[in-house]
Amino acid sequence: MYYSFFSSDIDQDYFGRFLLFAKRNFWLYIPDFITLLFLIIPPYTRFETILLVSIIIILSVRDIAVLKLSIFHLAKFNIDEDYISIAILRKSKLNSQISGNISEFDIKVKSFVCFRTMEIFQDNKMIHKQYATGYWSGKKMKELYEQFYDAKRNIGMWRMFKAPMVN
């Protein structure tokens, strides 16, 4: 049994992940376009100018938060029989490669107000927390979660019936 989850080349680029997030969550950027339209139409009173600058600052905080969440990224997750290999990027460079037996790993997918996170544990220690940015949408996280536990369950059944039968 072999499962492989790879990020695309665009997704392995730090700013590419941000653009994929913006593409997938286009509705979050509608206020940006409206604000840009208002910036094009001058002149304004002092209050309106302060209001526009305040809106721009608030929208910039959102973008900074998304960039901060996408610093560490799960680039590769391979399941080969009972062996798992994981590659984690920091911005656009390889940060760590982790591998081991499938029994050492665990995955949890959490959801908070339509924003999913996936936590990967090795020996009950969290090794990576993936946010729904870039390649990893909530749907992809759920798919990986199901494939992982399906592989874990099948390996457990295979080992159970591999032993010689005793009467």
SULPE-V252800 format. One record per residue. N is the residue number from 1. RES is the residue in three letters. SS is DSSP state (H for helix, E for strand, - for the rest). D_LAST is the distance of its C-alpha to the last C-alpha in Angstrom with 1 decimal. Layout:
n: (N/N)
res: (RES/RES)
ss: (SS/SS)
d_last: (D_LAST/D_LAST)
This chain:
n: (1/2/3/4/5/6/7/8/9/10/11/12/13/14/15/16/17/18/19/20/21/22/23/24/25/26/27/28/29/30/31/32/33/34/35/36/37/38/39/40/41/42/43/44/45/46/47/48/49/50/51/52/53/54/55/56/57/58/59/60/61/62/63/64/65/66/67/68/69/70/71/72/73/74/75/76/77/78/79/80/81/82/83/84/85/86/87/88/89/90/91/92/93/94/95/96/97/98/99/100/101/102/103/104/105/106/107/108/109/110/111/112/113/114/115/116/117/118/119/120/121/122/123/124/125/126/127/128/129/130/131/132/133/134/135/136/137/138/139/140/141/142/143/144/145/146/147/148/149/150/151/152/153/154/155/156/157/158/159/160/161/162/163/164/165/166/167)
res: (MET/TYR/TYR/SER/PHE/PHE/SER/SER/ASP/ILE/ASP/GLN/ASP/TYR/PHE/GLY/ARG/PHE/LEU/LEU/PHE/ALA/LYS/ARG/ASN/PHE/TRP/LEU/TYR/ILE/PRO/ASP/PHE/ILE/THR/LEU/LEU/PHE/LEU/ILE/ILE/PRO/PRO/TYR/THR/ARG/PHE/GLU/THR/ILE/LEU/LEU/VAL/SER/ILE/ILE/ILE/ILE/LEU/SER/VAL/ARG/ASP/ILE/ALA/VAL/LEU/LYS/LEU/SER/ILE/PHE/HIS/LEU/ALA/LYS/PHE/ASN/ILE/ASP/GLU/ASP/TYR/ILE/SER/ILE/ALA/ILE/LEU/ARG/LYS/SER/LYS/LEU/ASN/SER/GLN/ILE/SER/GLY/ASN/ILE/SER/GLU/PHE/ASP/ILE/LYS/VAL/LYS/SER/PHE/VAL/CYS/PHE/ARG/THR/MET/GLU/ILE/PHE/GLN/ASP/ASN/LYS/MET/ILE/HIS/LYS/GLN/TYR/ALA/THR/GLY/TYR/TRP/SER/GLY/LYS/LYS/MET/LYS/GLU/LEU/TYR/GLU/GLN/PHE/TYR/ASP/ALA/LYS/ARG/ASN/ILE/GLY/MET/TRP/ARG/MET/PHE/LYS/ALA/PRO/MET/VAL/ASN)
ss: (-/E/E/E/E/E/-/-/H/H/H/H/-/H/H/H/H/H/H/H/H/H/H/H/-/H/H/H/H/H/H/H/H/H/H/H/H/H/H/H/-/-/-/-/-/H/H/H/H/H/H/H/H/H/H/H/H/H/H/H/H/H/H/H/H/H/H/H/H/-/-/E/E/E/E/E/E/E/E/E/-/-/E/E/E/E/E/E/E/E/-/-/E/E/E/E/E/E/E/E/E/H/H/H/E/E/E/E/E/E/E/E/-/-/E/E/E/E/E/E/E/E/-/-/E/E/E/E/E/E/E/-/-/-/-/-/-/H/H/H/H/H/H/H/H/H/H/H/H/H/H/H/H/H/H/H/H/H/H/H/H/H/-/-/-/-/-)
d_last: (30.7/34.3/36.7/40.2/42.9/46.3/49.7/52.6/55.6/57.7/55.1/54.9/58.6/59.3/62.1/60.2/57.6/60.4/61.9/58.5/58.3/61.8/61.1/58.0/59.8/63.3/64.2/64.3/67.1/69.4/71.4/72.0/73.6/75.7/76.8/77.8/79.9/81.7/82.4/84.1/86.5/88.8/91.0/89.4/90.6/89.5/86.9/85.4/85.1/83.4/81.0/80.1/79.6/77.3/75.2/74.9/73.8/71.1/69.8/69.8/67.6/65.0/65.1/64.9/61.8/60.1/61.0/59.7/56.3/55.9/56.5/52.8/50.9/47.4/48.3/44.8/41.3/38.7/35.0/33.4/29.6/28.9/32.4/35.4/39.1/41.9/45.7/48.2/51.9/54.7/57.6/57.5/56.0/52.5/51.8/48.2/45.1/41.8/38.4/34.9/31.3/30.8/29.0/32.3/34.3/35.1/37.7/39.7/42.3/45.1/48.0/51.4/54.2/53.0/52.5/49.0/47.7/44.4/43.2/40.8/39.1/37.5/35.7/37.4/40.8/42.8/43.8/45.6/47.1/48.1/50.8/51.4/54.0/54.3/51.2/49.0/49.9/47.9/46.3/45.2/43.8/41.7/40.6/39.5/37.7/35.7/34.9/33.9/31.4/30.2/29.5/27.9/25.6/24.6/23.9/21.7/19.7/19.6/18.4/15.7/14.2/15.3/12.6/9.8/6.7/3.8/0.0)
